[in-house]
C-alpha cells in the first residue's frame, strides 16, 4: 500500500463522510440526516481552538423566539481529533449562516485510491422556525451559560473515552458567541439521554446528536439542496514526493494538468511553519479570495491528490480546503 493513502484515509474522510447524508456520531452536523459510520477524515490545517475561553460565553435568559434566532444567528460545527488536537489537517466545518445550512456532500473514497482534491459544497435553506428550534434546544440543554466545555463521564477503566473526533460548536445568538465542546466522542441518541440534566455532558450529547441529524429533526424546515460556490479557499502546493497529503513516491501514470493561475507555482503561497515542528514543511499555502477562486476551481475539477500541476517550470501537487463563512483563517496555513 502506498504510504500516503494511509494518511489520506485518516485525514480526508471526516469532512466528506461527516457532511454526508449518512451522518456520524462524530461528524459535523448533517442536514440530510440518517446515522452513519465513517469518521476517517479530514481535519483542517489548524481550525480555531477547540475550547475558547469560557468568558466568551454568556447566559441567555428567557425563551427563544424566531426573531432571536434570526438576529445574527450563526452555528459552526467542527471536530478536533485526539491525534490532531491542533487541527492540522483538512476538516471543513459546516455552518448555518444567512438562513442557509452549508456543508460538504458525501464522496465515496476507496483505500489506496486517489482522492478528489475538491468537492463542491451544498447549501440548503433553513426557516426561522428551524433556527429558533436550535436556539431553544441549546437553552433547554443549558449550553448557553458560562460553561464552555462539557466533560464526559469516565469509561469503565476510569479514563475518558476519547476517539477520532471531539465535536465543537460556535453558536451566535443575539450577537453573543458561545463556544462549546465535549471532551470525548458522542454516544449517540439513547433513551437515557432523552431528558438530560441541563449543563451536563449528556445535555451536550443531546444537542450534538440533534444537530448532526437536522433532516431527521427539522426536515420540514429545510429547503432542497442547491450548489454553493465558496468565496474563499485554503490552497496548498508541494513537490509530489514531499506533500504530506499526497503521493510519497513517484507515479509515472499520474495525470498532468496546466496550473490555472497566473502566479507561478514556485512563488504561489507562503512557506508553512508549524509550532513545535521538528522537520520543515515543504508546502506553501495561501488563503485564496476574489476572482482567482473561480479560476482555480475550474482548473481543478476532477483532479485528485495524484494529479501533477505544472506551469512549464515547476511541478507540484495541490490540496484545496473550502473556507466556510465565518470560519477562522488565522492558523489554517500554519502558525
C-alpha positions in Angstrom: 0.0 0.0 0.0 1.3 3.4 -0.8 2.1 5.3 2.3 0.2 8.5 1.5 -3.1 6.5 1.2 -2.9 5.8 4.9 -2.7 9.4 5.7 -5.3 10.3 3.2 -7.7 7.8 4.7 -7.1 9.3 8.2 -7.2 12.9 7.1 -9.7 13.3 4.2 -12.8 11.4 5.1 -14.3 13.3 8.1 -15.2 16.3 6.2 -16.5 14.2 3.4 -18.3 11.4 5.2 -19.2 13.7 8.1 -21.1 16.1 6.0 -22.8 13.4 4.1 -26.4 12.3 4.0 -25.5 9.3 6.2 -24.3 11.1 9.4 -21.8 10.0 12.0 -21.7 10.3 15.8 -18.6 12.4 15.5 -19.4 14.1 12.2 -20.2 17.7 11.7 -24.0 18.4 11.5 -25.8 16.5 8.8 -28.6 18.4 7.1 -29.7 15.3 5.1 -29.9 13.1 8.0 -29.6 9.4 9.0 -26.9 7.9 11.1 -23.6 6.9 9.8 -20.4 5.2 10.3 -17.3 6.8 8.9 -15.2 9.3 10.8 -12.0 8.7 9.0 -11.5 12.1 7.8 -10.0 15.4 7.0 -9.1 17.8 9.7 -8.3 21.2 8.5 -5.0 22.9 8.9 -5.5 24.4 12.2 -9.1 25.2 12.7 -9.9 27.6 15.6 -9.1 26.4 19.1 -11.4 23.6 20.4 -12.4 25.4 23.6 -12.1 29.2 23.5 -12.2 30.9 26.9 -15.4 30.5 28.9 -15.6 34.2 29.3 -16.7 34.5 25.7 -20.0 32.8 26.6 -22.8 34.4 28.5 -26.1 33.3 29.9 -29.2 33.8 27.7 -32.4 34.4 29.6 -36.0 33.7 28.6 -37.5 31.5 25.9 -36.0 31.9 22.4 -38.1 33.4 19.7 -37.8 33.3 15.9 -36.6 36.9 16.0 -33.9 36.0 18.5 -32.7 33.2 16.2 -32.6 35.5 13.2 -30.7 38.3 15.0 -27.3 37.3 13.7 -27.9 33.6 14.2 -24.8 31.5 13.3 -23.8 27.9 14.0 -20.5 26.3 13.1 -19.6 22.7 13.8 -16.1 21.1 13.6 -14.2 18.2 15.0 -10.8 18.1 16.8 -9.2 14.6 16.6 -7.5 13.1 19.5 -4.4 12.5 17.3 -4.7 16.0 15.9 -5.5 18.4 18.7 -4.3 21.5 16.9 -6.4 20.7 13.8 -3.5 20.5 11.4 -5.4 18.7 8.6 -8.5 19.4 6.5 -11.7 19.2 8.5 -14.0 21.6 6.8 -16.6 22.9 9.3 -20.3 23.0 8.4 -22.2 26.2 9.1 -25.6 27.8 9.4 -25.5 31.4 8.3 -27.7 33.8 6.4 -30.6 31.4 6.6 -28.7 28.6 4.9 -27.0 25.3 6.0 -23.7 24.9 4.1 -21.9 21.6 4.1 -19.9 19.1 2.0 -21.8 16.2 0.4 -20.6 12.6 0.8 -17.9 11.5 -1.6 -17.1 7.8 -1.6 -13.4 7.0 -1.3 -11.6 3.8 -1.7 -8.5 2.9 0.3 -5.2 3.1 -1.7 -7.0 5.1 -4.5 -6.6 8.7 -5.4 -9.0 11.2 -3.6 -10.6 14.2 -5.3 -8.9 17.4 -4.1 -12.1 19.4 -4.4 -15.8 18.6 -3.8 -18.3 21.4 -4.3 -20.2 22.2 -1.1 -24.0 22.3 -0.9 -26.5 24.7 0.6 -30.0 24.3 2.0 -32.3 27.0 3.3 -33.4 26.7 6.9 -36.5 28.5 8.1 -36.7 31.0 11.0 -38.6 28.3 12.9 -35.8 25.9 12.4 -33.2 28.3 13.6 -35.4 29.1 16.7 -35.7 25.4 17.4 -31.9 25.1 17.5 -31.6 28.0 20.0 -34.4 26.5 22.1 -32.6 23.2 22.3 -29.3 24.9 23.2 -31.1 26.8 26.0 -33.0 23.7 27.2 -29.8 21.7 27.4 -28.1 24.5 29.4 -25.3 25.2 26.9 -25.6 29.0 26.7 -24.4 29.7 30.2 -20.9 30.3 31.5 -19.5 26.8 30.8 -17.8 26.1 27.6 -16.5 22.5 28.0 -18.7 19.6 28.9 -16.7 16.6 30.2 -18.0 13.1 29.5 -18.0 10.6 32.3 -15.0 8.2 32.5 -15.2 4.8 31.0 -15.0 1.6 33.0 -11.3 1.9 33.0 -11.5 5.3 34.6 -10.3 7.2 31.5 -12.4 9.4 29.2 -13.5 7.6 26.1 -11.6 9.8 23.6 -11.7 8.8 19.9 -11.2 10.2 16.5 -13.2 13.4 16.6 -14.4 15.6 19.5 -17.3 17.8 18.5 -17.1 21.6 18.8 -19.7 24.3 18.2 -19.7 28.0 17.8 -23.3 29.3 18.3 -24.1 33.0 18.0 -27.4 34.2 19.4 -28.3 37.9 19.6 -24.7 38.9 18.9 -23.2 36.8 21.6 -20.8 33.9 20.6 -20.9 30.7 22.7 -18.0 28.3 22.1 -19.0 24.8 23.4 -17.3 21.5 23.1 -17.3 18.0 24.6 -14.3 16.0 25.8 -14.9 12.7 24.0 -16.8 11.2 21.1 -20.6 11.2 21.2 -22.6 8.3 22.4 -25.4 8.9 20.0 -29.1 9.1 21.0 -30.3 6.8 23.8 -33.4 6.7 26.0 -31.3 7.7 28.9 -30.4 10.9 27.2 -34.0 11.8 26.4 -34.2 14.4 29.2 -30.6 15.1 30.2 -29.8 17.4 33.1 -29.0 20.9 31.7 -25.4 21.8 31.6 -24.0 18.3 31.6 -22.1 16.3 29.0 -25.3 14.3 28.4 -27.1 17.5 27.5 -24.2 18.5 25.2 -24.5 15.0 23.6 -28.3 15.6 23.2 -27.7 18.9 21.4 -24.9 17.5 19.1 -26.9 14.4 18.1 -29.8 16.6 17.1 -27.6 19.0 15.1 -25.9 16.0 13.4 -29.3 14.9 12.1 -31.0 18.1 11.0 -33.2 16.4 8.4 -34.5 13.8 10.8 -35.2 16.6 13.4 -36.1 19.6 11.3 -36.7 18.1 7.9 -39.8 20.3 7.1 -37.8 23.4 7.9 -35.0 22.7 5.4 -35.1 23.5 1.7 -33.8 21.5 -1.2 -30.1 21.1 -1.9 -28.5 23.8 -4.1 -24.9 24.3 -5.3 -22.8 26.6 -3.2 -19.5 28.0 -4.6 -17.2 29.2 -1.9 -15.7 32.7 -1.9 -12.5 31.6 -0.1 -10.2 28.6 -0.3 -7.2 27.5 1.6 -4.8 26.2 -1.2 -1.7 24.1 -0.5 1.0 23.2 -3.0 4.1 20.9 -2.5 6.5 18.8 -4.5 4.9 15.5 -5.2 7.4 13.5 -3.2 7.1 15.8 -0.1 3.4 16.5 0.2 2.0 15.2 3.5 -1.5 14.8 2.0 -0.4 13.4 -1.4 2.0 11.0 -3.1 5.1 9.9 -1.3 6.5 8.1 -4.3 6.7 8.7 -8.0 3.8 7.6 -10.0 4.6 7.6 -13.8 0.9 7.2 -14.6 -0.2 10.3 -12.7 -2.1 12.8 -14.8 -0.6 16.2 -15.5 -2.5 19.5 -15.8 -1.6 23.1 -16.5 -1.5 25.3 -13.4 -4.7 27.5 -13.9 -3.5 30.7 -12.1 -1.1 33.4 -13.4 1.1 33.3 -10.3 4.0 30.8 -10.8 3.8 27.6 -8.8 7.3 28.3 -7.3 6.1 31.5 -5.6 2.4 30.8 -5.1 1.5 30.9 -1.4 3.7 31.3 1.6 6.1 28.8 3.3 4.4 26.9 6.0 5.6 26.8 9.6 4.1 24.7 12.4 4.8 25.5 16.1 7.0 22.8 17.6 7.5 21.0 14.2 10.8 19.1 14.0 11.0 19.0 10.3 10.4 21.9 7.9 7.2 21.6 5.8 7.9 21.9 2.1 4.3 23.0 1.5 3.3 26.5 0.5 -0.2 27.7 1.5 -2.4 30.7 0.9 -5.9 32.0 1.6 -7.3 32.5 -1.9 -10.1 35.0 -2.4 -11.5 37.1 -5.3 -11.7 36.0 -9.0 -8.9 33.5 -8.6 -11.2 31.3 -6.6 -13.5 30.6 -9.6 -10.4 30.3 -11.9 -8.8 27.7 -9.6 -11.9 25.7 -9.1 -12.5 25.5 -12.9 -8.9 24.2 -13.2 -9.0 21.5 -10.5 -12.4 19.9 -11.3 -11.9 16.1 -11.3 -8.3 16.4 -10.2 -7.1 14.2 -7.4 -4.2 14.1 -4.9 -2.0 12.3 -7.6 -2.6 15.0 -10.2 0.5 16.9 -11.1 0.0 20.6 -11.9 2.7 22.3 -13.9 3.4 25.9 -15.2 6.1 24.7 -17.5 8.9 25.3 -15.0 7.6 23.8 -11.7 5.5 20.7 -11.0 3.5 20.3 -7.8 0.5 18.5 -6.3 -2.3 20.6 -4.9 -4.7 20.4 -2.0 -7.8 22.6 -1.6 -9.9 23.2 1.5 -13.1 25.1 1.4 -13.3 28.0 3.8 -16.8 28.3 5.1 -18.5 31.6 6.1 -17.3 32.7 9.5 -14.5 30.1 9.7 -11.3 31.5 11.3 -8.4 31.5 8.9 -5.5 32.9 11.0 -3.9 29.5 11.6 -5.1 27.4 8.6 -1.7 27.8 6.9 0.3 27.1 10.0 1.2 29.3 12.9 
